[in-house]
Amino acid sequence: MNLPQIIQLSQSPPPLGYLIIGGFAVAAHGFTRPTFDVDFLVRRDQLELWRSRLSTAGFVLVSERSAFAQFSLPDSQEGLDLMLVDNRTFDLMQAGAIAADFDGTQGWVVGLDHLLSLKLHVLRQALPHRTNRDAQDVEMLLRRHRIPLDSEHYRQLFLTYGSNELYEAFQRILRHD
């Protein structure tokens, strides 16, 4: 099941809110890289509806933690990861979302600042299996959008969701163009 099919699945009655995050969001913001699953940010209180809908579509629950639920199709590499957030966080991120076309299907993608915040949050955790990919995503998004890291807005974004070390590292990386 591809991204447009999963988007359509979310729109069945009752429609379920989602924002595309991860690799497809990075691509929607101008940096295309390989991605092997779909990542959605969803309302935590809609998880049971997502479970039911995904089960009906053939997905099985692979893993669940307080902030994430991972689903996959049996005998397939295709998967869907749900990042679970409270309604306030979802509403805030939805307000900054952008529409993007995915093979003729419109999907809602987290806005650039929110995408950077999510990536910085992961980088701050220093997870070995994610660091290189997320660091590359941040670097390429900063370059693609010519983001002025010396602005107070972006300095605060880095300090709030990442760290001063990450802020300084990306400043050095971008200075060496």
Contact map, one row per residue, 1 for C-alpha under 8 A:
111011000000000000000000000000000000000000000000000000000000000000000000000001000000000000000000000000000000000000000000000000000000000000000000000000000000000000000000000000000
111111000000000000000000000000000000000000000000000000000000000000000000000001000000000000000000000000000000000000000000000000000000000000000000000000000000000000000000000000000
111111100000000000000000000000000000010000000000000000000000000000000000000000000000000000000000000001000000000000000000000000000000000000000000000000000000000000000000000000000
011111110000000000000000000000000000000000000000000000000000000000000000000000000000000000000000000001111110000000000000000000000000000000000000000000000000000000000000000000000
111111111000000000000000000000000000000000000000000000000000000000000000000000000000000000000000000000000000000000000000000000000000000000000000000000000000000000000000000000000
111111111100000000000000000000000000000000000000000000000000000000000000000000000000000000000000000000000000000000000000000000000000000000000000000000000000000000000000000000000
001111111110000000000000000000000000000000000000000000000000000000000000000000000000000000000000000000001010000000000000000000000000000000000000000000000000000000000000000000000
000111111111000000000000000000000000000000000000000000000000000000000000000000000000000000000000000000000000000000000000000000000000000000000000000000000000000000000000000000000
000011111111000000000000000000000000000000000000000010000000000000000000000000000000000000000000000000000000000000000000000000000000000000000000000000000000000000000000000000000
000001111111001111000000000000000000000000000000000000000000000000000000000000000000000000000000000000000000000000000000000000000000000000000000000000000000000000000000000000000
000000111111111100000000000000000000000000000000000000000000000000000000000000000000000000000000000000000000000000000000000000000000000000000000000000000000000000000000000000000
000000011111111100000000000000000000000000000000000000000000000000000000000000000000000000000000000000000000000000000000000000000000000000000000000000000000000000000000000000000
000000000011111000000000000000000000000000000000000000000000000000000000000000000000000000000000000000000000000000000000000000000000000000000000000000000000000000000000000000000
000000000011111100000000000000000000000000000000000000000000000000000000000000000000000000000000000000000000000000000000000000000000000000000000000000000000000000000000000000000
000000000111111110000000000000000000000000000000000000000000000000000000000000000000000000000000000000000000000000000000000000000000000000000000000000000000000000000000000000000
000000000111011111000000000000000000000000000100110000000000000000000000000000000000000000000000000000000000000000000000000000000000000000000000000000000000000000000000000000000
000000000100001111100000000000000000000001100000000000000000000000000000000000000000000000000000000000000000000000000000000000000000000000000000000000000000000000000000000000000
000000000100000111110000000000000000000111100000000000000000000000000000000000000000000000000000000000000001000000000000000000000000000000000000000000000000000000000000000000000
000000000000000011111000000000000000000111000000000000000000000000000000000000000000000000000100100000000011110000000000000000000000000000000000000000000000000000000000000000000
000000000000000001111101100000000000011110000000000000000000000000000000000000000000000000000000000000000011110000000000000000000000000000000000000000000000000000000000000000000
000000000000000000111111110000000000011110000000000000000000000000000000000000000000000000000000000000000000110000100000000000000000000000000000000000000000000000000000000000000
000000000000000000011111110000000000011100000000000000000000000000000000000000000000000000000000000000000000000000000000000000000000000000000000000000000000000000000000000000000
000000000000000000001111111000011110011000000000000000000000000000000000000000000000000000000000000000000000000000000000000000000000000000000000000000000000000000000000000000000
000000000000000000011111111100010010011000000000000000000000000000000000000000000000000000000000000000000000000000000000000000000000000000000000000000000000000000000000000000000
000000000000000000011111111110000000000000000000000000000000000000000000000000000000000000000000000000000000110000100000000000000000000000000000000000000000000000000000000000000
000000000000000000001111111111110000000000000000000000000000000000000000000000000000000000000000000000000000000000100000000000000000000010001000000000000000000000000000000000000
000000000000000000000011111111111000000000000000000000000000000000000000000000000000000000000000000000000000000000000000000000000000000000000000000000000000000000000000000000000
000000000000000000000001111111110000000000000000000000000000000000000000000000000000000000000000000100000000100000000000000000000000000000000000000000000000000000000000000000000
000000000000000000000000111111100000000000000000000000000000000000000000000000000000000000000000000000000000000100000000000000000000000000001000000000000000000000000000000000000
000000000000000000000000011111110000000000000000000000000000000000000000000000000000000000000000000000000000000000000000000000000000000000001001000000000000000000000000000000000
000000000000000000000000011111111000000000000000000000000000000000000000000000000000000000000000000000000000000000000000000000000000000010011001000000000000000000000000000000000
000000000000000000000011011101111100000000000000000000000000000000000000000000000000000000000000000000000000000000000000000000000000000000000000000000000000000000000000000000000
000000000000000000000010001000111110000000000000000000000000000000000000000000000000000000000000000000000000000000000000000000000000000000000000000000000000000000000000000000000
000000000000000000000010000000011111000000000000000000000000000000000000000000000000000000000000000000000000000000000000000000000000000000000000000000000000000000000000000000000
000000000000000000000011000000001111110000000000000000000000000000000000000000000000000000000000000000000000000000000000000000000000000000000000000000000000000000000000000000000
000000000000000000000000000000000111110000000000000000000000000000000000000011100000000000000000000000000000000000000000000000000000000000000000000000000000000000000000000000000
000000000000000000000000000000000011111000000000000000000000000000000000000011111000000000000000000000000000000000000000000000000000000000000000000000000000000000000000000000000
001000000000000000011111000000000011111100000000000000000000000000000000000000111000000000000000000000000000000000000000000000000000000000000000000000000000000000000000000000000
000000000000000000011111000000000000111110000000000000000000000000000000000000011110000000000000000000000000000000000000000000000000000000000000000000000000000000000000000000000
000000000000000001111100000000000000011111000000000000000000000000000000000000011110000000000000000000000000000000000000000000000000000000000000000000000000000000000000000000000
000000000000000001111000000000000000001111100000000000000000000000000000000000000111100001000000000000000000000000000000000000000000000000000000000000000000000000000000000000000
000000000000000011100000000000000000000111110110000000000000000000000000000000000111100001000000000000000000000000000000000000000000000000000000000000000000000000000000000000000
000000000000000011000000000000000000000011111110000000000000000000000000000000000001111001000000000000000000000000000000000000000000000000000000000000000000000000000000000000000
000000000000000000000000000000000000000001111110000000000000000000000000000000000001111000000000000000000000000000000000000000000000000000000000000000000000000000000000000000000
000000000000000000000000000000000000000000111111000000000000000000000000000000000000011000000000000000000000000000000000000000000000000000000000000000000000000000000000000000000
000000000000000100000000000000000000000001111111110000000000000000000000000000000000000000000000000000000000000000000000000000000000000000000000000000000000000000000000000000000
000000000000000000000000000000000000000001111111111000000000000000000000000000000001000000000000000000000000000000000000000000000000000000000000000000000000000000000000000000000
000000000000000000000000000000000000000000001111111100000000000000000000000000000000000000000000000000000000000000000000000000000000000000000000000000000000000000000000000000000
000000000000000100000000000000000000000000000111111110000000000000000000000000000000000000000000000000000000000000000000000000000000000000000000000000000000000000000000000000000
000000000000000100000000000000000000000000000111111111000000000000000000000000000000000000000000000000000000000000000000000000000000000000000000000000000000000000000000000000000
000000000000000000000000000000000000000000000011111111100000100000000000000000000000000000000000000000000000000000000000000000000000000000000000000000000000000000000000000000000
000000000000000000000000000000000000000000000001111111110000000000000000000000000000000000000000000000000000000000000000000000000000000000000000000000000000000000000000000000000
000000001000000000000000000000000000000000000000111111111000000000000000000000000000000000000000000000000000000000000000000000000000000000000000000000000000000000000000000000000
000000000000000000000000000000000000000000000000011111111111000000000010000000000000000000000000000000000000000000000000000000000000000000000000000000000000000000000000000000000
000000000000000000000000000000000000000000000000001111111111000000000000000000000000000000000000000000000000000000000000000000000000000000000000000000000000000000000000000000000
000000000000000000000000000000000000000000000000000111111110000000000000000000000000000000000000000000000000000000000000000000000000000000000000000000000000000000000000000000000
000000000000000000000000000000000000000000000000000011111110000000000000000000000000000000000000000000000000000000000000000000000000000000000000000000000000000000000000000000000
000000000000000000000000000000000000000000000000000001111111000000000000110000000000000000000000000000000000000000000000000000000000000000000000000000000000000000000000000000000
000000000000000000000000000000000000000000000000000001111111100000000011110000000000000000000000000000000000000000000000000000000000000000000000000000000000000000000000000000000
000000000000000000000000000000000000000000000000000001100111110000000011110000000000000000000000000000000000000000000000000000000000000000000000000000000000000000000000000000000
000000000000000000000000000000000000000000000000001000000011111100001111000000000000000000000000000000000000000000000000000000000000000000000000000000000000000000000000000000000
000000000000000000000000000000000000000000000000000000000001111100001111000000000000000000000000000000000000000000000000000000000000000000000000000000000000000000000000000000000
000000000000000000000000000000000000000000000000000000000000111110011110000000000000000000000000000000000000000000000000000000000000000000000000000000000000000000000000000000000
000000000000000000000000000000000000000000000000000000000000111111111100000000000000000000000000000000000000000000000000000000000000000000000000000000000000000000000000000000000
000000000000000000000000000000000000000000000000000000000000001111111000000000000000000000000000000000000000000000000000000000000000000000000000000000000000000000000000000000000
000000000000000000000000000000000000000000000000000000000000000111110000000000000001000000000000000000000000000000000000000000000000000000000000000000000000000000000000000000000
000000000000000000000000000000000000000000000000000000000000000111111000000000000011100000000000000000000000000000000000000000000000000000000000000000000000000000000000000000000
000000000000000000000000000000000000000000000000000000000000001111111100000000001111000000000000000000000000000000000000000000000000000000000000000000000000000000000000000000000
000000000000000000000000000000000000000000000000000000000000111110111110000000001111000000000000000000000000000000000000000000000000000000000000000000000000000000000000000000000
000000000000000000000000000000000000000000000000000000000000111100011111000000111100000000000000000000000000000000000000000000000000000000000000000000000000000000000000000000000
000000000000000000000000000000000000000000000000000001000011111000001111100000111000000000000000000000000000000000000000000000000000000000000000000000000000000000000000000000000
000000000000000000000000000000000000000000000000000000000011110000000111110111110000000000000000000000000000000000000000000000000000000000000000000000000000000000000000000000000
000000000000000000000000000000000000000000000000000000000111000000000011111111100000000000000000000000000000000000000000000000000000000000000000000000000000000000000000000000000
000000000000000000000000000000000000000000000000000000000111000000000001111100000000000000000000000000000000000000000000000000000000000000000000000000000000000000000000000000000
000000000000000000000000000000000000000000000000000000000000000000000000111110000000000000000000000000000000000000000000000000000000000000000000000000000000000000000000000000000
000000000000000000000000000000000000000000000000000000000000000000000001111111000000000000000000000000000000000000000000000000000000000000000000000000000000000000000000000000000
000000000000000000000000000000000001100000000000000000000000000000000001101111100000000000000000000000000000000000000000000000000000000000000000000000000000000000000000000000000
110000000000000000000000000000000001100000000000000000000000000000000001100111110000000000000000000000000000000000000000000000000000000000000000000000000000000000000000000000000
000000000000000000000000000000000001110000000000000000000000000000000111100011111000000000000000000000000000000000000000000000000000000000000000000000000000000000000000000000000
000000000000000000000000000000000000111100000000000000000000000000000111000001111100000000000000000000000000000000000000000000000000000000000000000000000000000000000000000000000
000000000000000000000000000000000000111100000000000000000000000000011110000000111110000000000000000000000000000000000000000000000000000000000000000000000000000000000000000000000
000000000000000000000000000000000000001111000000000000000000000000011100000000011111000000000000000000000000000000000000000000000000000000000000000000000000000000000000000000000
000000000000000000000000000000000000001111000000000000000000000000111000000000001111100000000000000000000000000000000000000000000000000000000000000000000000000000000000000000000
000000000000000000000000000000000000000011110010000000000000000001111000000000000111110000000000000000000000000000000000000000000000000000000000000000000000000000000000000000000
000000000000000000000000000000000000000011110000000000000000000000100000000000000011111011000000000000000000000000000000000000000000000000000000000000000000000000000000000000000
000000000000000000000000000000000000000000111000000000000000000000000000000000000001111111000000000000000000000000000000000000000000000000000000000000000000000000000000000000000
000000000000000000000000000000000000000000111000000000000000000000000000000000000000111111100000000000000000000000000000000000000000000000000000000000000000000000000000000000000
000000000000000000000000000000000000000000000000000000000000000000000000000000000000011111110000000000000000000000000000000000000000000000000000000000000000000000000000000000000
000000000000000000000000000000000000000000000000000000000000000000000000000000000000111111111000000000000000000000000000000000000000000000000000000000000000000000000000000000000
000000000000000000000000000000000000000011100000000000000000000000000000000000000000111111111100000000000000000000000000000000000000000000000000000000000000000000000000000000000
000000000000000000000000000000000000000000000000000000000000000000000000000000000000001111111110000000000000000000000000000000000000000000000000000000000000000000000000000000000
000000000000000000000000000000000000000000000000000000000000000000000000000000000000000111111111000000000000000000000000000000000000000000000000000000000000000000000000000000000
000000000000000000000000000000000000000000000000000000000000000000000000000000000000000011111111100000000000011001000000000000000000000000000000000000000000000000000000000000000
000000000000000000100000000000000000000000000000000000000000000000000000000000000000000001111111100000000000010000000000000000000000000000000000000000000000000000000000000000000
000000000000000000000000000000000000000000000000000000000000000000000000000000000000000000111111100000000000000000000000000000000000000000000000000000000000000000000000000000000
000000000000000000000000000000000000000000000000000000000000000000000000000000000000000000011111110000000000011001000000000000000000000000000000000000000000000000000000000000000
000000000000000000100000000000000000000000000000000000000000000000000000000000000000000000001111111000000001111000000000000000000000000000000000000000000000000000000000000000000
000000000000000000000000000000000000000000000000000000000000000000000000000000000000000000000001111100000001111000000000000000000000000000000000000000000000000000000000000000000
000000000000000000000000000000000000000000000000000000000000000000000000000000000000000000000000111110000111100000000000000000000000000000000000000000000000000000000000000000000
000000000000000000000000000100000000000000000000000000000000000000000000000000000000000000000000011111000111100000000000000000000000000000000000000000000000000000000000000000000
000000000000000000000000000000000000000000000000000000000000000000000000000000000000000000000000001111111110000000000000000000000000000000000000000000000000000000000000000000000
001100000000000000000000000000000000000000000000000000000000000000000000000000000000000000000000000111111110000000000000000000000000000000000000000000000000000000000000000000000
000100000000000000000000000000000000000000000000000000000000000000000000000000000000000000000000000011111000000000000000000000000000000000000000000000000000000000000000000000000
000100000000000000000000000000000000000000000000000000000000000000000000000000000000000000000000000011111100000000000000000000000000000000000000000000000000000000000000000000000
000100100000000000000000000000000000000000000000000000000000000000000000000000000000000000000000000011111110000000000000000000000000000000000000000000000000000000000000000000000
000100000000000000000000000000000000000000000000000000000000000000000000000000000000000000000000001111011111000000000000000000000000000000000000000000000000000000000000000000000
000100100000000000110000000000000000000000000000000000000000000000000000000000000000000000000000001111001111100000000000000000000000000000000000000000000000000000000000000000000
000000000000000001110000000000000000000000000000000000000000000000000000000000000000000000000000111100000111110000000000000000000000000000000000000000000000000000000000000000000
000000000000000000111000100100000000000000000000000000000000000000000000000000000000000000000000111100000011111000000000000000000000000000000000000000000000000000000000000000000
000000000000000000111000100000000000000000000000000000000000000000000000000000000000000000001101110000000001111101100000000000000000000000000000000000000000000000000000000000000
000000000000000000000000000000000000000000000000000000000000000000000000000000000000000000001001110000000000111111100000000000000000000000000000000000000000000000000000000000000
000000000000000000000000000010000000000000000000000000000000000000000000000000000000000000000000000000000000011111110000000000000000000000000000000000000000000000000000000000000
000000000000000000000000000000000000000000000000000000000000000000000000000000000000000000000000000000000000001111111000000000000000000000000000000000000000000000000000000000000
000000000000000000000000000000000000000000000000000000000000000000000000000000000000000000001001000000000000011111111100000000000000000000000000000000000000000000000000000000000
000000000000000000001000110000000000000000000000000000000000000000000000000000000000000000000000000000000000011111111110000000000000000000000000000000000000000000000000000000000
000000000000000000000000000000000000000000000000000000000000000000000000000000000000000000000000000000000000000111111111000000000000000001000000000000000000000000000000000000000
000000000000000000000000000000000000000000000000000000000000000000000000000000000000000000000000000000000000000011111111100000000000000000000000000000000000110011000000000000000
000000000000000000000000000000000000000000000000000000000000000000000000000000000000000000000000000000000000000001111111110000000000000000000000000000000000000010000000000000000
000000000000000000000000000000000000000000000000000000000000000000000000000000000000000000000000000000000000000000111111111000000000011011000000000000000000000000000000000000000
000000000000000000000000000000000000000000000000000000000000000000000000000000000000000000000000000000000000000000011111111100000000010001000000000000000000010011000000000000000
000000000000000000000000000000000000000000000000000000000000000000000000000000000000000000000000000000000000000000001111111110000000000000000000000000000000000011000000000000000
000000000000000000000000000000000000000000000000000000000000000000000000000000000000000000000000000000000000000000000111111111100110010000000000000000000000000000000000000000000
000000000000000000000000000000000000000000000000000000000000000000000000000000000000000000000000000000000000000000000011111111100110011000000000000000000000000001000000000000000
000000000000000000000000000000000000000000000000000000000000000000000000000000000000000000000000000000000000000000000001111111000000000000000000000000000000000011100100000000000
000000000000000000000000000000000000000000000000000000000000000000000000000000000000000000000000000000000000000000000000111111100000000000000000000000000000000000000000000000000
000000000000000000000000000000000000000000000000000000000000000000000000000000000000000000000000000000000000000000000000011111110110000000000000000000000000000000000000000000000
000000000000000000000000000000000000000000000000000000000000000000000000000000000000000000000000000000000000000000000000011011111110000000000000000000000000000000000000000000000
000000000000000000000000000000000000000000000000000000000000000000000000000000000000000000000000000000000000000000000000000001111111000000000000000000000000000000000000000000000
000000000000000000000000000000000000000000000000000000000000000000000000000000000000000000000000000000000000000000000000000000111111000000000000000000000000000000000000000000000
000000000000000000000000000000000000000000000000000000000000000000000000000000000000000000000000000000000000000000000000011001111111110000000000000000000000000000000000000000000
000000000000000000000000000000000000000000000000000000000000000000000000000000000000000000000000000000000000000000000000011001111111111000000000000000000000000000000000000000000
000000000000000000000000000000000000000000000000000000000000000000000000000000000000000000000000000000000000000000000000000000011111111100000000000000000000000000000000000000000
000000000000000000000000000000000000000000000000000000000000000000000000000000000000000000000000000000000000000000000000000000000111111110000000000000000000000000000000000000000
000000000000000000000000000000000000000000000000000000000000000000000000000000000000000000000000000000000000000000000011011000000111111111000000000000000000000000000000000000000
000000000000000000000000000000000000000000000000000000000000000000000000000000000000000000000000000000000000000000000010001000000011111111100000000000000000000000000000000000000
000000000000000000000000000000000000000000000000000000000000000000000000000000000000000000000000000000000000000000000000000000000001111111110000000000000000000000000000000000000
000000000000000000000000010000100000000000000000000000000000000000000000000000000000000000000000000000000000000000000010000000000000111111111000000000000000000000000000000000000
000000000000000000000000000000000000000000000000000000000000000000000000000000000000000000000000000000000000000000010011000000000000011111111100000000000000000000000000000000000
000000000000000000000000000000000000000000000000000000000000000000000000000000000000000000000000000000000000000000000000000000000000001111111110000000000000000000000000010001000
000000000000000000000000000000100000000000000000000000000000000000000000000000000000000000000000000000000000000000000000000000000000000111111111000000000000000000000000000000000
000000000000000000000000010011100000000000000000000000000000000000000000000000000000000000000000000000000000000000000000000000000000000011111111100000000000000000000000000000000
000000000000000000000000000000000000000000000000000000000000000000000000000000000000000000000000000000000000000000000000000000000000000001111111111000000000000000000000000000000
000000000000000000000000000000000000000000000000000000000000000000000000000000000000000000000000000000000000000000000000000000000000000000111111111000000000000000000000000001000
000000000000000000000000000001100000000000000000000000000000000000000000000000000000000000000000000000000000000000000000000000000000000000011111111000000000000000000000000000000
000000000000000000000000000000000000000000000000000000000000000000000000000000000000000000000000000000000000000000000000000000000000000000001111111000000000000000000000000000000
000000000000000000000000000000000000000000000000000000000000000000000000000000000000000000000000000000000000000000000000000000000000000000000111111100000000000000000000000000000
000000000000000000000000000000000000000000000000000000000000000000000000000000000000000000000000000000000000000000000000000000000000000000000111111110000100000000000000000000000
000000000000000000000000000000000000000000000000000000000000000000000000000000000000000000000000000000000000000000000000000000000000000000000000011111100100000000000000000000000
000000000000000000000000000000000000000000000000000000000000000000000000000000000000000000000000000000000000000000000000000000000000000000000000001111110110000000000000001000000
000000000000000000000000000000000000000000000000000000000000000000000000000000000000000000000000000000000000000000000000000000000000000000000000000111110110000000000000000000000
000000000000000000000000000000000000000000000000000000000000000000000000000000000000000000000000000000000000000000000000000000000000000000000000000111111110000000000000000000000
000000000000000000000000000000000000000000000000000000000000000000000000000000000000000000000000000000000000000000000000000000000000000000000000000011111111000000000000000000000
000000000000000000000000000000000000000000000000000000000000000000000000000000000000000000000000000000000000000000000000000000000000000000000000000000111111100000000000000000000
000000000000000000000000000000000000000000000000000000000000000000000000000000000000000000000000000000000000000000000000000000000000000000000000001111111111110000000000000000000
000000000000000000000000000000000000000000000000000000000000000000000000000000000000000000000000000000000000000000000000000000000000000000000000000011111111111000000010000000000
000000000000000000000000000000000000000000000000000000000000000000000000000000000000000000000000000000000000000000000000000000000000000000000000000000011111111100000000000000000
000000000000000000000000000000000000000000000000000000000000000000000000000000000000000000000000000000000000000000001000000000000000000000000000000000001111111111000000000000000
000000000000000000000000000000000000000000000000000000000000000000000000000000000000000000000000000000000000000000001001000000000000000000000000000000000111111111110110000000000
000000000000000000000000000000000000000000000000000000000000000000000000000000000000000000000000000000000000000000000000000000000000000000000000000000000011111111110010000000000
000000000000000000000000000000000000000000000000000000000000000000000000000000000000000000000000000000000000000000000000000000000000000000000000000000000001111111100000000000000
000000000000000000000000000000000000000000000000000000000000000000000000000000000000000000000000000000000000000000001101100100000000000000000000000000000000111111100000000000000
000000000000000000000000000000000000000000000000000000000000000000000000000000000000000000000000000000000000000000001001101100000000000000000000000000000000111111110110000000000
000000000000000000000000000000000000000000000000000000000000000000000000000000000000000000000000000000000000000000000000000100000000000000000000000000000000011111111110000000000
000000000000000000000000000000000000000000000000000000000000000000000000000000000000000000000000000000000000000000000000000000000000000000000000000000000000011001111111000000000
000000000000000000000000000000000000000000000000000000000000000000000000000000000000000000000000000000000000000000000000000000000000000000000000000000000000000000111111100000000
000000000000000000000000000000000000000000000000000000000000000000000000000000000000000000000000000000000000000000000000000100000000000000000000000000000000010001111111110000000
000000000000000000000000000000000000000000000000000000000000000000000000000000000000000000000000000000000000000000000000000000000000000000000000000000000010011001111111111000000
000000000000000000000000000000000000000000000000000000000000000000000000000000000000000000000000000000000000000000000000000000000000000000000000000000000000000000011111111100000
000000000000000000000000000000000000000000000000000000000000000000000000000000000000000000000000000000000000000000000000000000000000000000000000000000000000000000001111111110000
000000000000000000000000000000000000000000000000000000000000000000000000000000000000000000000000000000000000000000000000000000000000000000100000000000000000000000000111111111000
000000000000000000000000000000000000000000000000000000000000000000000000000000000000000000000000000000000000000000000000000000000000000000000000000010000000000000000011111111100
000000000000000000000000000000000000000000000000000000000000000000000000000000000000000000000000000000000000000000000000000000000000000000000000000000000000000000000001111111110
000000000000000000000000000000000000000000000000000000000000000000000000000000000000000000000000000000000000000000000000000000000000000000000000000000000000000000000000111111111
000000000000000000000000000000000000000000000000000000000000000000000000000000000000000000000000000000000000000000000000000000000000000000100010000000000000000000000000011111111
000000000000000000000000000000000000000000000000000000000000000000000000000000000000000000000000000000000000000000000000000000000000000000000000000000000000000000000000001111111
000000000000000000000000000000000000000000000000000000000000000000000000000000000000000000000000000000000000000000000000000000000000000000000000000000000000000000000000000111111
000000000000000000000000000000000000000000000000000000000000000000000000000000000000000000000000000000000000000000000000000000000000000000000000000000000000000000000000000011111
